[in-house]
Amino acid sequence: MAFVEIYMRPMCGFCSAAKRLLDSKGVSYTEYNIWEEDGKQAEMISRSNGGRTVPQIFINDQHIGGCDDIMMLDKTGKLDPLLG
C-alpha cells in the first residue's frame, strides 16, 4: 500500500474533497495541518517546489499536486496504480 501525505488546513473544501476520495478508496494517509504544526507550511512549500495552496498531496514521496490533480488522476485511471 502506498504512503500518502496531505498538507492541509482546517475548513478547506478542497482538502476535504481530496480526503473523501482517498477515504472512498480505503487509503490511509498522514495529514499535516499547516496552520497548527510548526514548520509544516515551509516544509510543504519546499517539498512541492513552491506550492502554497492546500492541499498538497504526496504519494510515496512523489508530489501529486492538489485536489484537482488527484481528481484528474482518478478520472483518467492513473490514481489506483499509484496507490497500489
N, C-alpha and C positions, 0 to 999 in steps of 0.2 A: 504494500500500500504506500502511496506517495506521502511525503511530508509536505503539508500545506501550511503556509503562514499568511496571515492577513493583518495588515496595518490598517486600523480603523479608528473611528471616533464615535462617541455616543450620538444618537439621534441623526444618523446618516442613513438616508433611504437607500443609497447605492450600496453601502456596506451591508445593510440588512438583506437586500436582494441577492447579493453575491453569496452571503452565508446561507440563505434559503436554498439556493441552487446546490451548494455543497451538501447541505443537510439532506436534500432530496435524493442525493446520490449515496448517502450513508458515509460520507467522507468526514473524518475528524480533522480539525485544524487548530493551529495555535493563533490566538488573537493578541495583537499588541495595540493597546489604547494609546494613541499618540498624544492625547490630552492629559493622561494621568500617569504615564510611565516615563520617568526621566530619561532623556536621551533617545527615545524611540522615534520621535519625529525626525531628528537629524539622521538617525540610522536609516529610516525609510527613504529619505531623500538621497542619501548616499547609495544605498543598495539599488534604488530604482533609476539611477542616473539622472537625478533632478526632479523626479516625480513628487509633486507637492499635494496632489489631490488624493482623497481616500475614496475607496480602498486602494491599496497597492497590494497585489497578490503575488505570491511566490509558490511554485510547485517544485519540490526537490531543488531548491536554491536557484531556480530559473525564474526570472522576472516575467510574469504573465501580463501584467498591466492592471487595469481597473475593472470595474463592473462590466462595462460594455465589452471589454476584451474577453473576459471569461464567458460572457453570454454568447459572443460570436464563436468562440471555440466550441461551446456546447452545440450551438445551432449547426455548425459545419461538421460535427462528429469528431472533432480533434481533441476535445477535453477528456473523454473517457480513457483514451490511450495514455495521456499524461498522468492520469490519476491511478493507472494500473488496475 
